[in-house]
Every structure is written in structure tokens, then in C-alpha cells.
Amino acid sequence: MDGVTRIGVSLEPELLDEFDKAIAKKGYVSRSEAIRDLVRDSLAENEWKNDDEWMVGTIVMVYDHTVASVGEKLTDIQHEHHGLVKTSVHVHLDDDKCMEILICEEKLGELKEFASEITSIKGVLRGRLTMVAPSSGNMHHVGHRH
């Protein structure tokens, strides 16, 4: 391939095995193709740099509800930011774990801070903020009727 730089990546055998299984399920023909997509996705997420831009996004988190007061803390933080959280979906995954999806609307900087606050709560195992739609120039707040 012309115009391509070859790089080396070191991974633990278990991680590489999981990666290979995951990309095979998705139909990738090579690790390089999968890694290129991961890099593109990562760079696309980093494009949202204007903290004052009004955004719509999701926060997906998995937490262990058996950890003392994690559910209460998550509820409290959502009430503190009630204007930001438009709706939520709660799923019981197993005896200990729950997944919660928050659909949010606010300036990007506020969304980042809120996501960081959520994911730093003890008992939250994983959490991720994903932007799904920037508001267009004449679009006002998605969750409000005009």
C-alpha cells in the first residue's frame, strides 16, 4: 500500500484474543482495518472541542448496585442536573449489575463535566459519553416544545 505507514502495537495475549474475536464477529478482514476504524472513531469524538456548543448525547454506564449507596448517588446527581437529563433507561443485567442510559442535552462542557461526575462515583464500573447530534443553527432545545 502506498502512502501507508506501518506501526507495531504491543498487546497482552488475552486482549489480542478478545480483539480478534470481536473483529471477526463484526466481519473485519484484518486487524489493520479494525484499528483504522477505532482510530477514526476516536478522532471523530475528539472533534467536539467547543465546550460552548449545544449538544445532544448519551451517557451509557454500567454499575454495581450492591455497592453502598451508588443508586442513591446516581439519582441525586441526576436530580441536581435535572435540566440536562431528558430521559433515562434502566436495565437490570444480572444480580449485581445495572446499565443506565441517560439522554442529555446541554452545552458540551457541561455534558463532559456531568459524565465525569457520574463515572467517578464508586460502584460505576464503566461509563461513556457519546455525542449523537449537534444542534443545527436554527434548532433550539430538542426536549422543549415550541
PyMOL commands that set and color helices and strands:
alter all, ss='L'
color gray80, all
select helices_A, chain A and resi 13-26+31-46+70-80+108-119
alter helices_A, ss='H'
color red, helices_A
select strands_A, chain A and resi 54-64+85-92+97-107+124-134
alter strands_A, ss='S'
color yellow, strands_A
deselect
rebuild
show_as cartoon
